Amino acid sequence: MSPDKLHTIIKDFSTEIGFVAYGAIAVKEFLKETEFLTRSIEHSYNGSMKYLARNINIRQNPQFLLEGAKSMMVFLAPYKPLVSQSKEFPLISSYAYGRDYHQVIKDKLHKVGEKLKESIPVAKYRAFTDSAPIFERAAAEAAGLGFIGRNTFLINKDHGLHTLIGVIITDAVLHYNNEVVKNGCGTCTRCLDNCPTGALVEQFSLDSRRCISYQTIEDKSMFEEQLFKTDRKGRVFGCEICLEVCPWSIKGESSKWDEFKPFATLNGKTSISLTSQEWLNMQEAEFNAIFKHSPLKRAGLIKIKDNIVNSQL
């Protein structure tokens, strides 16, 4: 089967199962991105995320992830909510309203992988979503799915910023993107101007240690132990200020993926309508049962409670 015909099959099928964009590139070395990451680590911008300093050789060359790899297939999953969470509740990033995106997207990627094998039975592939040392945003940009903004988000000109990236690495030869999406930031600096912690230390560069998202999720130390403290404005899991103020955030329809919608929890409440007191009264076993398939389990109940108590100085 020709790469062009296979491209049409994959694009149509990925749209059918809910992805809003697809593109492919030949496997390549990400030299510029590796250099940039190395500099960031030298400045300790990765904070306690030591895993970012590991497997640099794999990040630079994705061929290490699959023997004989020839192609990277990149997909965008939409998660823009129909209704945003009310500010009367402890605020959770919109990608975490529903089920854990890692498993949701990976399940769909495997469906694409099996579709690929229908056309090329001998094809090998591996599926990833934020789960392997891959420069996913750079791959998505190279695949023609958007540009990387000053806030470090991938921005798709049709679907905005509310997308998550899935990647399939395969030994199949595909139709490769040859178009470059022009950067659409222009002279806009809203993200830099509105970040309450100054985490966007320069254009296209993030100091994770200052980022509320990092502080409330990835940094396992408690609030009083953290180096950079600020008014978190009620945010207890993640922060989307630099997303919300971006002019491109109005793009894209609300997601039709049921898995990303808020789910039932306690006493008729949903995952985004629990009060501070309900969170503080929650027991560990209860949290584990309710949120076992949620991104919130990454932070854990103790961390979330600490975030609630200290969400505002």
C-alpha positions as CSV (number, residue, x, y, z in Angstrom):
1,M,0.0,0.0,0.0
2,S,1.3,3.5,-0.9
3,P,2.1,5.9,1.9
4,D,-0.4,8.4,0.6
5,K,-3.3,5.9,0.7
6,L,-2.3,4.7,4.1
7,H,-2.2,8.3,5.3
8,T,-5.8,8.7,4.2
9,I,-6.8,5.6,6.0
10,I,-5.1,6.6,9.3
11,K,-6.4,10.1,9.1
12,D,-10.0,9.1,8.5
13,F,-9.9,6.4,11.2
14,S,-8.2,8.7,13.8
15,T,-10.9,11.3,13.2
16,E,-13.6,8.6,13.5
17,I,-12.4,7.7,17.0
18,G,-12.1,11.2,18.2
19,F,-8.7,12.7,17.4
20,V,-8.8,16.2,15.9
21,A,-5.5,16.2,14.1
22,Y,-3.0,13.8,12.7
23,G,0.4,14.1,11.1
24,A,3.5,12.0,10.6
25,I,7.3,12.6,10.3
26,A,10.3,10.5,9.6
27,V,12.1,9.6,12.8
28,K,14.8,12.1,13.3
29,E,17.2,13.4,16.0
30,F,15.9,16.3,18.1
31,L,19.2,18.1,18.5
32,K,17.9,21.6,19.1
33,E,15.4,20.4,21.7
34,T,18.1,18.3,23.5
35,E,20.4,21.3,23.7
36,F,17.5,23.5,25.1
37,L,16.6,20.8,27.7
38,T,20.2,20.4,28.8
39,R,20.4,24.2,29.4
40,S,17.2,24.1,31.3
41,I,18.5,21.3,33.6
42,E,21.7,23.2,34.1
43,H,19.6,26.1,35.5
44,S,17.6,23.6,37.6
45,Y,14.4,24.6,35.9
46,N,13.3,20.9,36.1
47,G,13.1,21.2,39.9
48,S,12.6,17.8,41.5
49,M,11.7,16.1,38.2
50,K,15.0,14.3,37.9
51,Y,13.6,11.9,35.3
52,L,13.9,14.8,32.8
53,A,17.7,14.5,33.1
54,R,17.6,10.7,32.4
55,N,17.5,9.0,29.0
56,I,18.6,12.2,27.2
57,N,20.0,10.0,24.4
58,I,16.5,8.5,23.8
59,R,14.8,11.9,23.8
60,Q,17.3,13.0,21.2
61,N,16.9,9.9,19.0
62,P,13.5,8.1,19.3
63,Q,14.9,5.2,17.3
64,F,16.0,3.8,20.6
65,L,12.3,3.2,21.5
66,L,11.7,0.8,18.7
67,E,14.1,-1.3,16.7
68,G,13.9,-0.3,13.0
69,A,11.8,2.8,13.7
70,K,11.1,4.9,10.6
71,S,8.1,7.0,11.5
72,M,6.5,9.1,14.2
73,M,2.7,9.4,14.0
74,V,1.3,12.3,16.1
75,F,-2.3,12.8,17.2
76,L,-4.1,15.5,19.1
77,A,-6.9,14.6,21.6
78,P,-9.3,17.4,22.5
79,Y,-10.2,18.0,26.1
80,K,-11.7,21.5,26.1
81,P,-14.6,21.3,28.7
82,L,-18.2,22.2,27.8
83,V,-18.5,24.1,31.1
84,S,-15.5,25.3,33.2
85,Q,-15.4,24.6,36.9
86,S,-17.0,27.2,39.2
87,K,-14.4,29.3,41.1
88,E,-16.3,28.6,44.4
89,F,-14.6,25.2,44.5
90,P,-10.9,24.2,44.8
91,L,-9.7,24.7,41.2
92,I,-8.6,21.7,39.1
93,S,-7.0,21.9,35.7
94,S,-9.5,21.1,33.0
95,Y,-7.5,18.2,31.6
96,A,-8.1,16.5,35.0
97,Y,-11.9,16.8,35.2
98,G,-12.4,13.3,34.0
99,R,-10.4,10.0,33.6
100,D,-6.6,9.9,33.4
101,Y,-5.7,10.9,29.9
102,H,-2.7,8.6,29.8
103,Q,-4.8,5.5,29.6
104,V,-7.6,7.0,27.6
105,I,-5.4,8.2,24.8
106,K,-3.2,5.2,24.8
107,D,-6.2,2.9,24.4
108,K,-7.2,4.9,21.3
109,L,-3.6,4.9,20.0
110,H,-3.6,1.1,20.1
111,K,-6.8,1.1,18.0
112,V,-4.9,3.2,15.4
113,G,-1.9,0.8,15.7
114,E,-4.2,-2.2,15.0
115,K,-5.6,-0.3,12.0
116,L,-2.1,0.2,10.8
117,K,-1.5,-3.5,11.0
118,E,-4.6,-4.2,9.0
119,S,-2.9,-2.5,6.1
120,I,0.7,-3.6,6.9
121,P,0.4,-6.8,9.0
122,V,4.2,-7.0,9.6
123,A,4.4,-3.5,11.0
124,K,5.6,-3.0,14.5
125,Y,4.6,0.0,16.6
126,R,4.7,1.4,20.2
127,A,2.2,3.9,21.6
128,F,3.0,6.7,24.0
129,T,1.3,9.7,25.6
130,D,3.4,11.7,28.1
131,S,4.8,8.4,29.2
132,A,8.2,8.1,27.6
133,P,11.3,10.3,26.9
134,I,9.9,12.0,23.8
135,F,9.9,15.6,22.7
136,E,6.1,15.3,22.0
137,R,5.4,19.0,21.3
138,A,8.4,19.3,19.0
139,A,7.2,16.2,17.1
140,A,3.7,17.6,16.9
141,E,5.1,20.9,15.5
142,A,7.2,19.0,13.0
143,A,4.1,17.0,12.0
144,G,2.3,20.2,11.1
145,L,-0.1,20.1,14.0
146,G,0.7,23.5,15.4
147,F,3.3,25.8,16.8
148,I,4.9,26.1,20.2
149,G,3.8,29.3,21.9
150,R,5.6,31.6,24.4
151,N,3.8,29.8,27.1
152,T,5.4,26.5,25.9
153,F,2.0,25.0,24.9
154,L,1.5,23.4,21.5
155,I,-1.1,25.7,19.8
156,N,-3.2,24.4,17.0
157,K,-4.7,27.2,14.9
158,D,-8.0,25.3,14.6
159,H,-8.3,23.7,18.0
160,G,-6.4,26.0,20.3
161,L,-4.5,24.9,23.3
162,H,-6.9,22.3,24.8
163,T,-5.3,19.3,23.2
164,L,-3.2,16.4,24.5
165,I,-0.6,14.7,22.4
166,G,-0.4,11.0,21.5
167,V,2.5,9.4,19.6
168,I,3.0,6.1,17.8
169,I,6.5,5.1,16.7
170,T,6.5,2.5,13.9
171,D,8.8,0.8,11.5
172,A,6.3,1.5,8.7
173,V,7.0,4.1,6.0
174,L,4.3,6.8,6.0
175,H,3.3,10.0,4.2
176,Y,5.3,12.8,6.0
177,N,4.4,16.3,6.6
178,N,6.4,19.0,4.8
179,E,4.5,22.1,5.9
180,V,5.6,24.5,8.6
181,V,2.9,26.1,10.8
182,K,3.9,29.7,11.2
183,N,4.3,30.8,14.8
184,G,1.1,32.7,15.8
185,C,2.2,34.6,18.9
186,G,3.3,37.7,17.1
187,T,4.0,40.5,19.6
188,C,1.5,39.1,22.2
189,T,3.0,38.5,25.7
190,R,-0.2,37.9,27.7
191,C,1.1,34.6,29.1
192,L,4.3,36.2,30.4
193,D,2.5,39.2,31.7
194,N,-0.2,37.2,33.6
195,C,1.8,34.4,35.1
196,P,1.6,35.2,38.9
197,T,4.9,33.5,39.7
198,G,7.0,34.6,36.8
199,A,7.5,30.9,35.9
200,L,7.8,31.9,32.2
201,V,11.3,33.2,32.8
202,E,11.8,34.1,29.1
203,Q,10.0,33.5,25.9
204,F,9.3,29.8,25.3
205,S,11.1,28.9,28.6
206,L,9.6,27.7,31.8
207,D,11.1,27.5,35.3
208,S,9.1,24.6,36.7
209,R,9.9,25.4,40.3
210,R,7.9,28.7,40.0
211,C,5.0,27.1,38.1
212,I,1.8,26.5,40.2
213,S,1.1,23.4,38.2
214,Y,4.5,21.9,39.2
215,Q,4.1,23.1,42.8
216,T,0.6,21.5,43.2
217,I,1.3,18.2,41.4
218,E,4.9,17.2,40.6
219,D,6.7,18.8,43.6
220,K,6.1,16.3,46.5
221,S,7.3,18.7,49.1
222,M,4.6,20.6,51.1
223,F,3.8,24.2,50.7
224,E,5.9,25.5,53.6
225,E,9.0,23.6,52.2
226,Q,8.8,25.1,48.7
227,L,11.2,27.7,47.5
228,F,8.8,29.9,45.6
229,K,5.5,30.7,47.4
230,T,2.7,32.7,45.9
231,D,-1.0,33.3,45.9
232,R,-2.3,30.3,44.0
233,K,-5.7,31.9,43.5
234,G,-7.6,28.9,44.7
235,R,-5.8,26.5,42.4
236,V,-5.1,23.1,44.0
237,F,-4.3,20.8,41.0
238,G,-2.5,22.5,38.2
239,C,-2.7,26.0,36.8
240,E,-4.1,27.2,33.4
241,I,-3.6,30.9,33.7
242,C,-1.2,31.1,30.7
243,L,-3.6,29.0,28.7
244,E,-6.7,31.0,29.7
245,V,-5.2,34.4,28.8
246,C,-3.9,33.2,25.4
247,P,-6.0,34.6,22.5
248,W,-5.8,31.2,20.8
249,S,-7.7,29.5,23.7
250,I,-11.0,30.5,22.1
251,K,-10.3,28.1,19.3
252,G,-11.7,24.6,19.3
253,E,-15.0,23.1,20.2
254,S,-15.7,21.4,23.5
255,S,-14.5,17.8,23.6
256,K,-16.9,15.1,22.8
257,W,-14.8,12.5,24.6
258,D,-17.0,11.2,27.5
259,E,-13.8,10.1,29.3
260,F,-12.7,13.7,29.8
261,K,-16.0,14.8,31.4
262,P,-16.4,15.3,35.2
263,F,-17.6,12.1,36.9
264,A,-19.7,11.3,40.0
265,T,-18.1,11.2,43.4
266,L,-19.9,11.9,46.7
267,N,-23.5,12.7,47.5
268,G,-24.4,13.6,44.0
269,K,-21.3,15.8,43.6
270,T,-18.9,15.5,40.6
271,S,-15.2,15.5,40.4
272,I,-15.2,19.3,40.0
273,S,-17.9,20.3,42.5
274,L,-16.4,19.1,45.8
275,T,-16.0,21.9,48.4
276,S,-12.8,22.6,50.3
277,Q,-14.4,21.0,53.5
278,E,-15.4,17.9,51.6
279,W,-11.9,17.5,50.4
280,L,-10.4,18.1,53.8
281,N,-12.8,15.5,55.4
282,M,-12.0,12.9,52.8
283,Q,-10.2,9.7,53.9
284,E,-7.4,8.0,52.0
285,A,-9.4,4.9,51.2
286,E,-12.3,7.0,49.9
287,F,-10.0,9.0,47.7
288,N,-8.3,5.9,46.3
289,A,-11.7,4.4,45.4
290,I,-13.1,7.5,43.8
291,F,-10.1,8.8,42.0
292,K,-8.3,5.6,41.1
293,H,-8.7,6.4,37.4
294,S,-8.2,10.1,37.7
295,P,-5.1,12.3,37.1
296,L,-5.6,13.6,40.7
297,K,-4.1,10.4,42.0
298,R,-0.7,11.6,40.8
299,A,-0.7,14.3,43.5
300,G,-2.4,12.2,46.2
301,L,-4.8,13.2,48.9
302,I,-2.3,14.5,51.4
303,K,-0.8,16.8,48.8
304,I,-4.2,18.0,47.6
305,K,-5.2,18.8,51.2
306,D,-2.0,20.8,51.7
307,N,-2.7,22.7,48.4
308,I,-6.3,23.5,49.6
309,V,-5.1,24.9,52.9
310,N,-2.4,27.0,51.2
311,S,-4.2,27.8,47.9
312,Q,-4.2,31.5,49.0
313,L,-1.7,33.3,51.1
